[in-house]
Amino acid sequence: MNNNFQPHPDRYVNALLTNNSLVLTEIYDKYSAKITRMIKNNNGTEEDAADVFSESLVCIYVSAIKSELVLRSGFWPYFKRVCINKWIDKLNENKKQQKIYRLLNQDASYTSNEFEIVEFRTQLMRLVGRIFSTLSDRDQHIINLSLDNKPMKEIAATLDTTSGSIRKCKSQILKRLKALIKQSPEYALLLRYLN
């Protein structure tokens, strides 16, 4: 810790900054059940809640380290708001993955029977998201603009090309994405899970 360290006026934030395990345990004991209940009541799991809880504490820690954190209404209301925002971000990310999934599922190469099991679909969505994130920034940008229902002409103008070129590029990206998914060992495991 540097010599310029100034304790934060909030005891919980100060515990994050100083790694005070006793007070950090108190934070978990006091708030984890509330956050878990909130996440589970909004289409999440206990695992999701644990992720949101941890990510929110890290977010608060980073803000406090940068001396940007001012709590006007106490730790709990601020922490709850950070958790809510993190959960909304995760839900929005899942919506984008679902849009990609629907886009991929537009052709007959994926049968509807393959996707009837909820766990399978959830795992597939995670796989799609992971593989999508390996695409180039340009490819991701084209698909994201398409998912946002931007007209082809607008996408083409943004990328300084023609709408025909964008259509062809989008088709090639989706074809490549499908191939990467089908070649993935995880996809093979998921298919075995169905049988």
N, C-alpha and C positions, 0 to 999 in steps of 0.2 A: 504494500500500500504506500502511496507517495506521502511526502511530508505535508502536502496541502490538503489532506483529507479533512473534510468538514462533516461531522455527523448530520444526518438528516433529522429534521424535527419530528418526523413520524417514526415511532418505535419499530413498526414492521418494516418500513423501507430501510431504516438503519440496520435492522437484522439482516436484510438481503445484502446490504453493502458490506457488512462485517462478517457475514456467514455465521451468524449466531444460531447454532443448531437448536438451542432450546426454544428460542422465539420462532424460528422457522417451523418447528414442529407444532407450535401453537397455531400458526397460520393454517397449516394443513388440518389440524384438529378442528379449528373453528370454522373454516370456510369450505373445505373440500366437499362435504356432504351437500351443502347448499348449491355449489357449482355443479356437482354431479346430478342433482335433482333437476336443476334448470336445463342442463344439456339433454338429459334423458327425456324430459317433458317436451323437448323440441327436436325429436327425431335422432337423438344421439345415443351413444353407448357409454358405458363406464370408461372404456378405453379412450373414447373421444374426450370425455370430461377430464381425464387425467392429462391428456395432451394439452387441452386448452388451459388447464390450471397451470401446468408447468410453463407453457409458452407465455402466459400472461405474467407470471412472476419474472421471467427473463426479460420481458418487455419493460416492466417497471424497473427492474435492475438497470437495464441499459439507459433508460431515461434518467434515473437517479445519478448514474455515473457521469452522465453528460451535464449534470446540474440543471436539467430541464424540467424536473418534476416538482410541481407545486400542487399540493393536495388542498383543495378548498373545502371539501366536505368529509374528510377522513379517509382512511385506507379502504374500508369495505365498499363504500359506494364507487370509489375510483376503480378498485380491483374488479368489482362486478361489471362495470362498464367495459373495462379492458377485455374481460372474459366474453362478454356478449359480442363485442366487436370481433374477437378472434373466432368465435363460433359462426358469426355471420360470414366471415371470410371463408371459413371451411365449407359452409353450405353453398356459397357462391361458386367455390372451386368445384364442388360436387356437381352443381348444375351444369357447369361448363363441361365436365367430364361426361355427364349424361347427354349433352347435346352432341358431343363428339361420338359417343356410343350410338345415338340415333342416326347420325350422319353415316357412320360405318355400316349400320344395320339396314340401310336403304336398299341394298341389293340382296339377292337370294343366297349369297354365299354363307350367310349365317341363318340357320333355321330358327324359328320361334321356339321350338322345343328345347334348344340349347340354353335358353335364357329364362326358363320358367322357375328355376330354383333361386330364391332370393340371395342366399349366400354366394352362389356362383356369380350372380350378377354383380354383387358388391365387389367380389375379388376381381372380376373382369374389369369393372370400372377403375379400380386401383391400377391394374395392369395397363389399361388404356392411358390413364393419366401419366404413369411413369414413362411409357414408351413415347407418348406425345411430347413429353418434356425433353426427349433426346433429339427431336427434330431440330433443324436449324431455326434460328430466330425468324428468318423470313418466312419459312414454311408455317411456323406457329402463327405468325402474324396474319398470313393469308387465311388460315383456317379460322382464327379468332374473329377476323372481320366478317367472314362468311357466317359464322355462328351468331354474330350480332345483327344478322339480316341486312348487311350493307349491300346495296346494289353492286353488281359486277363492275359497272362503269366507275363507281366511286372507289372501289378497291383498286381498279386499274389506274385511276388517276393518282391515288395515294402512292402507288408503286411505280408510276411513270411507265406504264405499259398498256397494252390493249386488253379489253374485256375477254376476247377470245383466248389470249395468252393466259389470263388468270383462270378461266374455266379449265383449260388444259392442265395448267399447273396444279390447280386444286384437285382435279381428278387423279393426277399422278401422285400427289402427296397422299391422298386417301388410299390409293392402291398400295403405295409403299408402306403406309401405316398398317393396313390390314395384313400385309405380308410379314412385317416385323412382329405383329401380334401373334400370327399363326406360327411363326418360327420360334417364338419364345418358349423356353422349357416350362414356364409357368402356365402358359396356355394349354400345353399338353397335359399338365397335371390337373388343370381345371376340367378338361374334357374327360379325363379318367375318373374324376370325382362324380361326374354325371352318370357314369356307367355302373 
